[in-house]
Amino acid sequence: MPWLERVLPLLGTVVVLAPMALTAILGLAALLRIPLGEAKTTRILEVGTICGLAAAILVLVGMLVGGSRHVTIEVGNWVLIPLHYHFSVKFVFDRLSVPFAILSFVLTGTIGTFASRYLHREPGFNRFFVLYTIFLLGMVLTSLAGTIETLFAGWELVGLSSALLVAFYQERPSPPRNGLWVWSVYRVSDAALLLAAVVLHHLTGEGDLDRLLGAGNWPYQHAAIAPNLALSVGLLLLLAAAGKSALVPFCGWLPRAMEGPTPSSAIFYGALSVHLGAYLLLRVSPLIDCSSWLAGAIVVVGLSTAVLAYLASLVQTDIKSALSFSSLTQVGIIVAEVGVGFRYLALAHIVGHACLRTLQFLRAPTLLHDYHKIENAIGERLPSGQTPLWSRLISPTLRTSLYRMALDHGHLDACLKEWVVRPVVRVLHACDATERRWTDLLSGEESRESDHVKLHYGMIDEQS
Amino acid sequence: MNDAVETKDSDKSLEHGSHESSDLLHIIEHAAHYLPAQGPITVFIHHNTLHAFEDLQFNEAVEIGGELFGTEPYLSEEQYREELRRGRIRFSELCEELERDLGPRGHEPIGHFGSRFKLRLAMLEYPHRQGSTSGLLWLVAEDKLLKRVRSEISESMRQHFVADTRRWVMRDLRAIRENAAGPGTTKATEALLEILGRFGESRIETWTSETWEGFGLQGLWRLCCLGVREVPPFTSPPPRLVRHSDLLREVTGVDSDERVHEILIRFCAAFLDQGLASWRLPHRDEGFFQAFCSLYRRPAFPRISWLQRLGVELSRLQDSGVSPLESIEESLEVLGVERHERSRFFSATMLALRGWAGMIRETELRGDRVVNPSPPGSLVEFVAVRLLLDRFALEECAERTIGYTGPLNQLRDRLRAQYEPDWPPSLEARAFQVFQVAQVMGRSLEDLYNLGHDEWKDFVEEIESFTEVDRRRVYHLAYERRLARQALDAISLHSRSSTSPAGPAAFQALFCIDDREESLRRHLEEVAPESMTFGTAGFFAVAVYYKGIKDAHFVPLCPVAIRPQHWVTEEFRESGDRLSERESRSRRAIGQALHRFHKGSRSLTAGALLATAVGVLASIPLIARTLFPRSTAQLRRFAGRFVEAPKPTRLRLKQDQTPSDVYTEGYSLDEMTKIAEKVLREIGLSSDFANLIFVIGHGSTSINNPHESAYDCGACGGSSGGPNARAFAQILNDPAVRSNLQLRGLAIPERTRFVGGVHDTSSDSIAFYDLDELPDSLQSEFEAAQEKFEIALARNAHERCRRFSSAALDLVPARAREHVEGRSEDLAQARPELGHATNALAIVGRRERSRGLFLDRRAFLISYDPTSDDEECRLLTGILEAVFPVCGGINLEYYFSRVGNSIWGAGTKLPHNITSLIGVMNGPSSDLRTGLPWQMVEIHEPVRLLFVVETTAAKMLAIMNRVDTIGKLCRNGWVQLAVMDPDGERIELFERGSFRPYKVRASTLPHAATSIDWYRGWREDLEFAGIVGR
């Protein structure tokens, strides 16, 4: 069916263009200070999301009917040095990316509708939806990316919008603080991804994922790459995934991300972006086949996250933290599944888990109502917190320590602060001191005048 | 507590020690009164947020409270000024209030500036900007304040200013220079001449009016700076910071509380958890202090030094058996808190995490209202733990920020040495005040130039002592005055024309006094003019612990002040019904399955299985409930009907066995008779009984709403009042009760039937109870009445919809009802209804006096017939005792949640996170949020409730003297009070300690044919009007 061959790329373009158009419209309106109003914003979002979703579903149908399992859209090269280097923008539609893109559209679309009513009359309504469209665009770009640079672009957009949404309530001190925390972790993860991209370019001269992962359709590609190289690129990608998916040792940011309005917590951290790391690993899964060490590392990270998050979820006393750690438990398992090589299972797990968790997050404020209903149905009080059976096997002292560890989210934040942040800051301070010593020595006097200048605003009279 | 000097040796004596600890307990207990007194959110009970201050006058209390809690006592000046612009506040009334506020002092002249009244009025009328020097700098540059006179003043005043400046400079200033050249020149002259030079004096004849304006303003500014420089500031300094961490934050910007709270919030939540976490806090049974020591005594991982030291200290405390109180003493010693500052220190310490501390206190005091109560003494243990954490966090922060490693008891002195408070205000900030006032008062350069030192002092003192809070108070009084006048005028004018339905009523209906029922009653009376309605507290004097057939446990259904003595259950009419047994078994099974699913989806392996296998299915309810909330709800109800057919049930009201000591199951005949008689006498229904008398309680259903209970019946302790209405109807249908009532002179005809029902104020529907018992002869009458109810409900929904900006103004009643149904079932709806928002009035009297008056859902309506009361007003006293705390509590909670939403209220509900099944936090970790969320109070006008009682002033005064709670609320101005003459239209208003005749100002009351005609097309608050019918 040759016409299908021509139509599919067109549809694919719509899938990418729809969220871009949304971002452009809402973003420009905000920049140019054209107030759109709640009703119009909602309408624009509906149209955009439905267009994108419909196109994505049509691509899926087209691929099923036409038998094609791999459709690429080449947008072109940003940089091209023939034979040596190119930097291209490319989108890939295959068995992995299409379901993930559809999932993103369905969930963000639903949450968008939800939020348009939930945030009614909220002063930050417009800001929320600008960030929301950026998030959607980031999700779609990441899931459809055919080169590591495109993936990075989407990855960054997701990170940026997420951090700003966590800090949505800027007037209180703790949301910006936690937003900054999320942002910092994301930066580490971004840096790892960027390094991976650089290594990739060194290896192959281009960032195209299919060159790295070998010919064939996902998941049946075979990467022709030396195990050691696979390990080094893979570990960088694992670090990137760990930051984005809140795996060990970055688990601490996930509950902190619950500062924003309920729908953004629900979709962005609880259900969608927390799966992005797992998605990245799925995308590069042929690489994992090349190195059993890499596979082992992924399984270890996944399982330890799952166990730790499970323990933490047992002791959480607020519903959003409890849900976010339950979410993390599953993400850990998904990552382990990817490491073991169960790729379809992992994909199904992601899709199912994202849907389930979104529903649970959205219903979080109705918890008291639900408890009441269940209690009434059962006819007695629900058992209120006991000691888990397995923990009776260990000594009470150990049990208390374990409880404290779980309550403190596995001490991971403290470890990061103590063992990573503090040494880094100390090194930077030392550098600064050295620089100062040298400049003072060279100039023969105190060289930093800024140390002694006080804040000065001028005089009111000068304003005449 | 001023005997601060205390020798250390005397501390050691045992006797003194025990005296001291009881003293300490007393101080802590006293400080604890400031904590929010809100219980678990599942039973939300409205109460006066500043209950602890009720002994003070309202305005004193809000101002002190505002400062103590760090929030607003009134709306902002800008908001009031906006109300003045749109006519909600009248200028004439603002003047009146100012005059009243000043009293005779108002006429005293202030220098050459006219009277004090005039000066203050100018400050009220025009925006008065304040700020730090840098803020003013920006303001001056941005608004060109030194080039153009203030934009608020009129063009003619501007021209005057320019002309005056010009005339004075050209004629006098230059003459002054000629005369006083040399060293004798004053600073003011020097300054003005300097500016003159800068502006180019040589071409002074060609200056444009703009140049003159700029020159005048700069001159004025310099004169103000010079004038203010010579006088001391008249504002009072900010209170001295008593907590170490507050000082540290002010000085260094680093908050040691952050570290403390991170741990303390988690621990409090775990301690108070009512069953959210699956793993219970170890050693919880041993109390707050011991549980904390056991958990945190172990070495920290990774080794964070301050936690490490805390662990060592906790081990010592626990191992040597130091009690929490002794530990507090130790901490005070370490922190160097003097005896005389203890009281302030404890209240500041507790208020730093007031929500959690308050909840610990509440679960300690009212253990009967929670599953896991806090053992006695928990609050003291909380304070002990808090001080321990404070100590070690302070050590750490002080070392890191200012390198202080000395003893903590000298930390405050060290910090105070570095502390630069915002007081006294900078010269510029002070001068700017004067600069603004001088302009709006039309003062010229010459006026200020000629001011002597004493005149400057008077002028500046006058301006600075009329603080922002004072201005807001005057505005607030005018704001309240307008509404009170509208209401009293309307009530007075209306009673001239009010009529009661002639002939016997077709049916009668008893409602709750709730302000939300006002509109339903009005619409019902419009739809069925031959009906009569009554209002009484919605628990209908049936104070019980109730357990419905589908309920797991008993809940108290009565005002919070009462502890019920009776237990009532609902049961199937035919006991031992096999069908019902099977049904309850299947319900149980479904419930358990649901519970397992809830838990399972959050566990490790079961979660993985569920997510992979059926997770995608969750998208169906997700999408359906989000996109089509109402249809989904209908579908669910439809499906629900298959599972269970409704079966006739009854309340088990009558006592079977002899009562036990404390609680009894059901009521004795005597008690039932008393309940019936009490209510009927109170509302004045003692004859002319209709065939059908409805008794309607109310509740509210909504989903995804942690504050759901706050919308329920306040008189039923934050639950639905349906069972109470049903019980009351059942009592009055009891033949034995009726014959007893007959003996007491209340002859209810045999034909008369009482029908209970419950009104859902969110979806606007009414469900009636026990219709199977209705005799066939009344069936058609019932159906006719039910039809009227349905129409009235649709109209009520329609009237409510005018307040929802997401409901179109052109809805028809039927659509409006669909709209409100949708709201109550929508997961994404943050405002299922608006609750008591806009409440402002409480009318206690016969319905005839207010029937046909459009009160805009703003009035609590309490039925009371003064003609059937005795001389001592025993009936009225009983009513007011119940009604004052309930209505006053609701009104004041709304007031405080509205004016100080971020502190006294719960803030916006969008980031709320249910914690411990007991309250909500903002996000993952914050103080427990008490009060009402913004979405509930957004459209509320914060005014004190105006009670209008149909009685005489003398009788009311007698009640106020007899019942202290009522007297206190009225005398201290926590509610406004008026009485209306039972025999006429005369109204007397209670002001400054006595009743004074109220003069009606309006001449006519506006009229409309129906309520819809009056409110249609409006979203704002409306004036009161007479509804005359077609």
Contacts between the chains, C-beta under 8 A, distances in Angstrom:
chain1	res1	chain2	res2	distance
A	106	B	619	6.7
A	106	B	623	7.4
A	110	B	622	6.0
A	110	B	623	5.5
A	110	B	626	5.1
A	110	B	627	7.2
A	111	B	626	7.9
A	113	B	626	5.5
A	113	B	627	5.9
A	113	B	828	7.5
A	114	B	626	4.9
A	114	B	827	7.0
A	114	B	828	4.4
A	115	B	828	7.4
A	116	B	828	8.0
A	117	B	806	7.5
A	117	B	826	6.8
A	117	B	828	4.0
A	117	B	829	6.2
A	117	B	830	7.9
A	118	B	828	4.5
A	118	B	829	7.6
A	118	B	830	5.7
A	118	B	910	6.6
A	119	B	910	6.7
A	120	B	805	7.8
A	120	B	806	5.9
A	120	B	830	6.8
A	120	B	831	7.6
A	121	B	805	6.9
A	121	B	938	7.3
A	122	B	908	7.0
A	122	B	910	6.6
A	168	B	911	7.8
A	169	B	908	7.8
A	169	B	911	6.3
A	169	B	922	7.5
A	172	B	922	6.9
A	174	B	922	7.6
A	174	B	923	6.7
A	174	B	925	7.4
A	174	B	926	6.6
A	175	B	911	7.9
A	175	B	923	6.7
A	178	B	923	7.3
A	178	B	924	7.7
A	255	B	924	4.6
A	256	B	924	6.1
A	258	B	911	7.9
A	258	B	913	6.4
A	258	B	923	5.3
A	258	B	924	4.6
A	259	B	911	6.3
A	259	B	922	7.5
A	259	B	923	3.8
A	259	B	924	6.9
A	260	B	911	6.3
A	260	B	923	7.8
A	261	B	910	3.9
A	261	B	911	5.7
A	262	B	910	6.2
A	262	B	911	7.0
A	262	B	912	7.7
A	263	B	828	7.8
A	306	B	604	6.4
A	307	B	604	7.7
A	310	B	603	7.1
A	310	B	604	4.6
A	313	B	602	5.9
A	314	B	277	6.7
A	314	B	278	4.9
A	314	B	279	4.1
A	315	B	270	6.9
A	315	B	277	5.3
A	315	B	278	7.9
A	315	B	279	4.8
A	316	B	276	7.7
A	316	B	277	6.0
A	317	B	266	7.7
A	317	B	269	4.0
A	317	B	270	5.4
A	317	B	272	8.0
A	317	B	273	4.6
A	317	B	276	5.3
A	317	B	277	4.9
A	317	B	915	5.8
A	317	B	916	4.9
A	318	B	269	6.5
A	318	B	276	7.2
A	318	B	913	5.1
A	318	B	914	6.6
A	318	B	915	3.8
A	318	B	916	7.2
A	318	B	921	6.3
A	318	B	924	6.7
A	319	B	276	6.7
A	319	B	913	6.4
A	319	B	914	4.8
A	319	B	915	7.4
A	320	B	913	4.5
A	320	B	923	7.6
A	320	B	924	6.3
A	321	B	913	7.8
A	321	B	924	5.3
A	322	B	276	6.8
A	322	B	277	7.2
A	322	B	602	6.7
A	323	B	602	7.2
A	326	B	601	7.1
A	326	B	602	3.7
A	326	B	603	7.6
A	326	B	607	6.4
A	329	B	602	7.8
A	329	B	603	7.7
A	329	B	604	5.7
A	329	B	607	6.2
A	330	B	607	5.7
A	330	B	608	6.2
A	330	B	611	5.6
A	333	B	604	7.6
A	333	B	608	5.0
A	345	B	612	6.9
A	348	B	612	5.5
A	349	B	608	7.0
A	349	B	611	6.0
A	349	B	612	4.6
A	349	B	615	7.8
A	351	B	615	7.1
A	351	B	616	6.0
A	352	B	611	4.6
A	352	B	612	5.2
A	352	B	613	7.1
A	352	B	614	7.1
A	352	B	615	2.4
A	352	B	616	4.9
A	352	B	618	7.8
A	353	B	611	3.8
A	353	B	612	7.5
A	353	B	615	5.3
A	354	B	615	7.6
A	355	B	615	5.3
A	355	B	616	5.5
A	355	B	617	7.7
A	355	B	618	4.5
A	355	B	619	4.2
A	355	B	622	6.4
A	356	B	601	6.3
A	356	B	610	7.0
A	356	B	611	5.4
A	356	B	614	7.8
A	356	B	615	4.1
A	356	B	618	4.2
A	357	B	611	7.9
A	358	B	618	7.5
A	358	B	622	6.0
A	359	B	618	4.5
A	359	B	619	7.7
A	359	B	621	6.3
A	359	B	622	4.4
A	360	B	601	6.9
A	360	B	618	8.0
A	362	B	622	7.1
A	362	B	626	7.4
A	362	B	704	7.6
A	362	B	827	6.0
A	362	B	828	8.0
A	363	B	704	6.5
A	363	B	827	6.6
A	364	B	913	7.4
A	364	B	914	6.9
A	365	B	704	4.6
A	365	B	705	6.4
A	365	B	706	5.3
A	365	B	909	7.9
A	365	B	912	6.5
A	365	B	914	6.5
A	366	B	703	5.0
A	366	B	704	4.4
A	366	B	705	7.1
A	366	B	827	7.3
A	367	B	276	7.8
A	367	B	706	7.8
A	367	B	914	5.0
A	367	B	917	7.6
A	368	B	41	7.2
A	368	B	42	5.6
A	368	B	706	6.1
A	368	B	708	7.4
A	368	B	914	6.3
A	368	B	917	6.5
A	369	B	703	6.1
A	369	B	704	8.0
A	369	B	705	7.7
A	369	B	708	6.6
A	370	B	598	7.4
A	371	B	275	7.7
A	371	B	917	6.7
A	372	B	42	7.5
A	373	B	591	7.8
A	374	B	591	5.1
A	374	B	594	5.4
A	374	B	595	5.1
A	374	B	598	7.4
A	375	B	552	4.1
A	375	B	553	7.5
A	375	B	591	7.8
A	376	B	550	5.0
A	376	B	551	5.4
A	376	B	552	5.0
A	376	B	591	7.5
A	377	B	550	7.6
A	377	B	587	5.0
A	377	B	588	6.4
A	377	B	590	5.9
A	377	B	591	2.6
A	377	B	592	7.8
A	377	B	594	7.1
A	378	B	552	6.7
A	378	B	588	5.7
A	378	B	591	4.2
A	378	B	592	5.8
A	378	B	595	6.8
A	379	B	552	5.5
A	379	B	584	7.2
A	379	B	587	8.0
A	379	B	588	6.1
A	379	B	591	7.8
A	380	B	552	5.5
A	380	B	553	7.7
A	381	B	275	7.7
A	381	B	371	6.2
A	381	B	552	6.4
A	381	B	553	6.6
A	382	B	275	5.7
A	382	B	595	6.7
A	383	B	275	7.4
A	384	B	273	7.5
A	384	B	274	6.1
A	384	B	275	3.1
A	384	B	280	7.5
A	384	B	371	5.7
A	384	B	372	6.3
A	385	B	273	6.1
A	385	B	275	5.7
A	385	B	276	7.7
A	385	B	277	5.2
A	385	B	278	6.2
A	385	B	279	6.4
A	385	B	280	3.5
A	385	B	281	7.7
A	386	B	278	7.5
A	386	B	279	7.6
A	386	B	280	5.8
A	387	B	279	6.5
A	387	B	280	6.2
A	387	B	282	7.5
A	388	B	278	6.9
A	388	B	279	5.7
A	391	B	279	7.6
A	396	B	282	7.5
A	397	B	298	7.8
A	399	B	282	6.5
A	400	B	282	4.9
A	400	B	283	7.5
A	400	B	294	6.0
A	400	B	295	6.1
A	400	B	298	7.2
A	401	B	298	5.8
A	403	B	279	6.7
A	403	B	281	7.4
A	403	B	282	5.5
A	403	B	295	7.1
A	404	B	295	5.3
A	404	B	296	7.2
A	404	B	298	7.1
A	405	B	301	7.5
A	406	B	279	7.3
A	407	B	266	5.7
A	407	B	267	7.9
A	407	B	270	6.5
A	407	B	295	7.9
A	408	B	266	7.7
A	411	B	301	5.4
A	411	B	302	6.8
A	414	B	300	7.7
A	414	B	301	7.8
A	414	B	302	5.7
A	414	B	304	6.2
A	415	B	302	5.3
A	418	B	302	4.5
A	418	B	303	7.8
A	418	B	304	6.5
A	419	B	302	6.6
A	457	B	133	6.6
A	457	B	134	4.3
A	457	B	137	5.1
A	458	B	137	6.3
A	459	B	137	7.9
A	460	B	133	7.6
A	460	B	136	6.3
A	460	B	137	5.7
A	460	B	140	5.3
A	460	B	146	7.4
A	460	B	221	7.3
A	460	B	428	5.5
A	460	B	432	7.9
A	461	B	146	7.6
A	461	B	218	7.3
A	461	B	221	7.1
A	461	B	222	7.6
A	463	B	137	6.7
A	463	B	140	4.7
A	463	B	141	4.6
A	463	B	145	8.0
A	463	B	146	5.8
A	464	B	146	4.4
A	464	B	147	6.6
A	464	B	214	6.7
A	464	B	218	5.4
